[in-house]
Amino acid sequence: MPVELSRFVEGDLDAIADYIAQDNPTRAVTFIQEISAQIHAVGKNPLIYQLRPEIGEGARMAIVGRYVILFRILAEAVRIERVVYGGRDLLALLQQEE
């Protein structure tokens, strides 16, 4: 399925890269590449990821290290809502989107 990115995703990825780059700029680049690859994988097979109704209606989650990709399956696309540290309040993050 095609993948759409919410208005938050670019900022999320920039913040992750900036945080990691403080200690290891090279790793920041490779980690963002890993996240991008996982986003691509989500688009190819979104139904393999478990529904997470406690986070939000239709919410699903893919994990990359300590970070999560929060997404929903729409009629014609997979919409990536957020890419964030997994320890954050995920419910509150998805409610910002609505």
C-alpha positions in Angstrom: 0.0 0.0 0.0 1.1 3.6 -0.5 2.5 5.3 2.6 1.4 8.8 3.7 3.2 10.7 6.4 1.4 12.9 8.9 2.6 16.5 9.4 4.4 15.4 12.6 6.7 12.7 11.1 9.4 14.9 9.6 9.8 16.7 12.9 9.8 13.5 14.8 12.6 12.1 12.6 14.6 15.3 12.8 14.3 15.3 16.6 15.4 11.6 16.8 18.4 12.3 14.5 19.4 15.4 16.5 19.2 13.5 19.8 21.3 10.6 18.6 23.8 12.9 16.7 24.8 14.5 20.0 26.7 11.4 20.8 27.2 9.7 17.5 26.4 11.5 14.2 27.1 8.4 12.1 24.7 6.3 14.1 22.0 9.1 13.8 22.2 8.7 10.0 22.0 4.9 10.0 19.2 4.8 12.6 17.1 7.1 10.5 17.8 4.8 7.6 16.5 1.8 9.7 13.4 3.7 10.6 12.8 4.6 6.9 13.3 0.9 6.0 10.7 -0.1 8.6 8.2 2.5 7.4 8.6 1.0 3.9 8.1 -2.5 5.4 4.9 -1.3 7.1 3.6 -0.1 3.8 4.2 -3.5 2.2 2.5 -5.6 4.8 0.6 -3.4 7.4 -1.8 -6.1 8.6 1.0 -8.1 10.3 1.2 -5.4 13.0 -1.1 -5.9 15.9 -4.0 -3.5 16.5 -3.4 -1.3 19.6 -6.9 0.0 20.5 -5.7 1.2 23.9 -3.6 3.8 21.9 -6.3 4.9 19.5 -8.9 3.7 17.1 -7.3 1.7 14.3 -3.8 2.3 15.8 -1.0 -0.1 15.0 2.6 0.0 16.0 6.0 -1.1 14.6 9.1 -1.1 16.8 12.6 0.0 15.8 14.9 -0.3 18.8 13.4 1.9 21.6 11.3 3.9 19.1 7.9 3.1 17.7 6.2 3.9 14.4 2.5 4.6 15.1 0.2 4.1 12.1 -3.3 3.5 10.8 -4.5 1.6 7.8 -6.8 3.9 5.7 -8.9 2.9 2.6 -6.1 3.6 0.1 -2.9 4.0 2.1 -1.1 3.4 5.3 -0.8 6.7 7.3 2.3 7.0 9.5 1.1 9.2 12.4 4.2 9.5 14.6 7.7 8.1 15.0 8.6 8.5 18.7 10.4 7.1 21.7 8.4 4.2 22.9 8.4 5.4 26.5 6.2 8.5 25.7 2.5 8.8 26.3 1.4 7.2 23.0 -2.3 7.9 23.5 -1.7 11.6 24.0 0.5 11.7 20.9 -2.2 10.2 18.7 -4.9 12.5 20.1 -2.8 15.5 18.9 -3.3 14.1 15.4 -7.1 14.0 15.5 
